[in-house]
């Protein structure tokens, strides 16, 4: 017998069938409160290779400054970001970032 529970508050506006990812399985909580786990055979594809993409969000004005600096230096924003992160590591006494 399935017991229906009325959802109140902000939860009333969310999906009735919620999926949350864990390291090696997906936990599915259905509307009736039943919990099901399913192991993902192939897993995710993003972030598993040797190179991992990273997104940085900047206000447009700051992005324009970074872009102008990259153009004037003849470098990419990627190389400026790596240089900056390497400086942060070195200031903290840690090894700098190595790019292969």
C-alpha positions as CSV (number, residue, x, y, z in Angstrom):
1,X,0.0,0.0,0.0
2,X,1.4,3.4,-1.0
3,X,1.0,6.2,1.4
4,X,0.7,9.6,-0.2
5,X,2.1,12.6,1.7
6,X,1.1,16.1,0.9
7,X,4.1,18.3,0.2
8,X,4.0,21.8,1.7
9,X,6.3,24.8,1.7
10,X,9.0,25.2,-1.0
11,X,9.0,21.4,-1.5
12,X,5.6,21.7,-3.2
13,X,7.3,23.4,-6.1
14,X,10.0,20.8,-6.7
15,X,9.8,17.7,-8.8
16,X,7.9,14.9,-7.3
17,X,10.6,12.4,-8.4
18,X,14.0,13.7,-7.1
19,X,17.3,12.3,-8.2
20,X,20.5,13.0,-6.3
21,X,23.9,11.7,-7.5
22,X,26.3,10.0,-5.2
23,X,29.8,8.7,-6.0
24,X,28.8,5.4,-7.5
25,X,25.1,5.3,-7.5
26,X,22.0,7.4,-8.0
27,X,19.5,7.6,-5.2
28,X,16.0,8.1,-6.4
29,X,13.4,9.2,-3.9
30,X,9.9,8.8,-5.4
31,X,6.8,10.8,-4.3
32,X,5.6,8.0,-2.0
33,X,8.9,8.1,-0.1
34,X,10.3,4.9,-1.5
35,X,14.1,5.0,-1.9
36,X,15.7,3.1,-4.8
37,X,19.4,2.9,-5.6
38,X,20.7,2.1,-9.0
39,X,24.5,1.6,-9.7
40,X,25.6,3.5,-12.8
41,X,27.6,1.1,-14.9
42,X,29.5,3.6,-17.1
43,X,29.4,6.6,-14.7
44,X,30.0,10.2,-15.7
45,X,32.2,11.3,-18.5
46,X,33.1,14.8,-17.4
47,X,36.0,15.4,-15.1
48,X,37.5,11.9,-15.5
49,X,40.3,12.5,-18.0
50,X,43.8,13.9,-17.6
51,X,42.5,17.5,-18.3
52,X,39.5,18.8,-16.4
53,X,37.6,21.9,-17.5
54,X,36.9,24.6,-15.0
55,X,34.5,27.5,-15.3
56,X,35.2,30.9,-13.8
57,X,32.5,33.5,-13.6
58,X,33.4,37.2,-13.7
59,X,31.3,40.4,-14.0
60,X,31.5,41.6,-17.6
61,X,33.6,44.6,-16.7
62,X,36.2,42.4,-15.0
63,X,36.2,39.9,-17.9
64,X,36.9,42.8,-20.3
65,X,39.9,43.8,-18.2
66,X,41.2,40.2,-18.2
67,X,40.6,40.0,-22.0
68,X,42.4,43.2,-22.7
69,X,45.3,42.1,-20.5
70,X,45.5,38.8,-22.4
71,X,45.4,40.5,-25.8
72,X,48.1,43.0,-24.8
73,X,50.3,40.3,-23.4
74,X,49.7,38.0,-26.4
75,X,48.6,35.3,-24.1
76,X,45.4,33.4,-23.5
77,X,43.1,33.9,-20.5
78,X,43.8,30.2,-19.7
79,X,47.6,30.9,-19.4
80,X,46.9,34.0,-17.2
81,X,44.7,32.0,-14.9
82,X,47.3,29.2,-14.6
83,X,50.0,31.9,-13.9
84,X,47.8,33.5,-11.2
85,X,47.0,30.2,-9.5
86,X,50.6,29.2,-9.6
87,X,51.5,32.5,-7.8
88,X,48.9,31.7,-5.1
89,X,50.4,28.3,-4.6
90,X,54.0,29.6,-4.4
91,X,53.0,32.3,-1.9
92,X,51.7,29.6,0.3
93,X,54.9,27.6,0.0
94,X,53.3,24.9,-2.2
95,X,54.6,23.6,-5.5
96,X,53.4,25.6,-8.5
97,X,51.0,24.2,-11.1
98,X,52.8,22.1,-13.7
99,X,51.3,22.1,-17.2
100,X,52.3,19.2,-19.5
